[in-house]
Structures are given as C-alpha cells and as structure tokens.
Amino acid sequence: MTNKELGDNIRKIRELRGFTQQNLADELHIDQKTISRVEQGEISPKFDLVVKIAKALNVKLSALLNFNKDLIFNNIVNTQQGGHFVAYNNTEIEKVEELYKELLKQKDEMIAMLKHSKK
C-alpha cells in the first residue's frame, strides 16, 4: 500500500464519519497540517499513528488499511441542512440506510457523552 492509498483511505473514512481534519487532529493531539500531509500521501505515518487514527475514527485497523474501493464515494451533495448525502456505487439502499442509522446512533451517543462531560 502506498502512502497515497493510505491517505485516501483515511480521508474517505474521516469524511464518512463526519470528521474534519481539525476534528481528527484535535482527537489525536497533533497538528491539522500533519493530517493533511498524511491524507495527501506526502508523509508516511508511523504505525502507532495509523493505529491511533483507526481508533479515533472508530474503525478496525484492517478496515482502514483495506477500505473497499468499490464503495468509494460517487458524489457528495450538500443537503439543505448543510449535511452531506453520500451516494455509493453498486451499494444496496438497505446498506446505505443501515449505515445512516448507525451514524445517527453514534451522533446521539456523542451528544449524550458531551452533555454528560459538561456536568
């Protein structure tokens, strides 16, 4: 796997998870520019950083390294609410709905966690 392929996988999963580069950088306690350089394939991240990225994105390391190229974004269209609609190639609508429900669940869990941490 090339640095560029790894960077592309990180970017795609980061975007799918709704993270900005800054969000991911903050989670990892590193500079946003480092995330950008990793995603562009400009630098080769050390293994421990790749493990931390997978953990921060809540994916298995194997999923990060072997992101299914057949399910890459076909396009991203901004919705009226300012979110993103992700269309996949050759993906059954049920799988997209399942993923959407999982993302909503994770969002709700994150909001609950943030509310709890403010107390």
C-alpha positions in Angstrom: 0.0 0.0 0.0 1.4 3.4 -0.9 1.3 6.5 1.3 -1.3 8.0 -1.1 -3.6 5.0 -0.9 -3.4 5.0 2.9 -4.1 8.7 2.9 -7.0 8.3 0.6 -8.5 5.7 2.8 -8.1 7.9 5.9 -9.7 10.8 4.1 -12.7 8.8 2.9 -13.4 7.2 6.3 -12.8 10.5 8.1 -15.4 12.2 5.7 -17.8 9.3 6.1 -17.6 9.6 9.8 -18.3 13.4 9.6 -14.9 14.5 10.9 -12.9 17.5 9.6 -9.2 17.3 9.5 -9.1 19.6 12.5 -11.5 17.3 14.5 -9.3 14.3 13.8 -6.1 16.3 14.7 -7.6 17.5 17.9 -8.6 13.9 18.8 -5.1 12.8 18.2 -3.4 15.8 19.8 -1.5 16.6 16.6 -1.4 19.4 14.1 -4.1 19.6 11.4 -1.3 20.1 8.8 0.0 16.6 9.7 -3.4 15.1 9.0 -3.4 16.9 5.7 0.1 15.7 4.7 -0.8 12.1 5.7 -4.0 12.2 3.6 -2.1 13.7 0.6 0.5 10.9 0.9 3.2 13.4 1.5 4.5 11.7 4.6 4.5 8.1 5.8 2.9 7.9 9.2 4.4 5.7 11.8 2.4 2.5 12.6 1.4 3.8 16.0 -0.2 6.9 14.4 -2.1 4.8 12.0 -3.4 2.7 14.9 -4.5 5.9 16.7 -6.2 7.2 13.6 -8.2 4.0 13.2 -9.2 4.2 16.9 -10.2 7.9 16.6 -12.3 7.1 13.5 -13.8 4.1 15.3 -12.8 1.6 12.7 -10.7 -1.6 12.8 -7.2 -1.2 11.6 -7.9 -3.7 8.9 -10.9 -1.6 7.6 -8.6 1.4 7.4 -5.9 -0.4 5.5 -8.3 -2.4 3.3 -11.1 0.2 2.6 -13.3 -1.3 -0.1 -12.5 0.6 -3.2 -15.8 -0.5 -4.8 -17.7 1.5 -2.2 -15.9 4.8 -2.7 -17.9 8.0 -2.8 -19.6 8.5 -6.2 -20.5 12.0 -5.2 -21.3 14.2 -2.2 -24.1 16.7 -2.4 -24.8 19.2 0.3 -28.3 18.9 1.7 -30.5 21.8 2.7 -29.5 21.2 6.3 -25.8 21.7 5.5 -25.0 18.0 5.9 -23.8 15.6 3.3 -25.6 12.9 1.2 -23.2 10.2 0.2 -24.0 8.1 -2.9 -22.2 4.9 -3.4 -21.6 2.8 -6.5 -23.2 -0.6 -6.5 -24.5 -0.4 -3.0 -27.9 -1.6 -2.0 -30.1 1.1 -0.5 -30.6 -1.0 2.6 -26.9 -0.9 3.4 -26.9 2.9 3.0 -29.9 3.1 5.3 -28.2 0.8 7.8 -25.1 3.0 7.7 -27.1 6.1 8.1 -28.9 4.8 11.2 -25.6 3.7 12.7 -24.1 7.2 12.1 -27.2 8.8 13.7 -26.8 6.5 16.7 -23.2 7.4 17.0 -24.1 11.1 16.8 -26.6 10.7 19.6 -24.1 8.9 21.7 -21.6 11.6 21.2 -24.1 14.3 22.1 -25.0 12.4 25.3 -21.4 11.9 26.2 -20.6 15.7 25.6 -23.7 16.7 27.7 -22.5 14.3 30.5 -19.0 15.6 30.5 -20.3 19.2 31.0 -21.8 18.3 34.3 
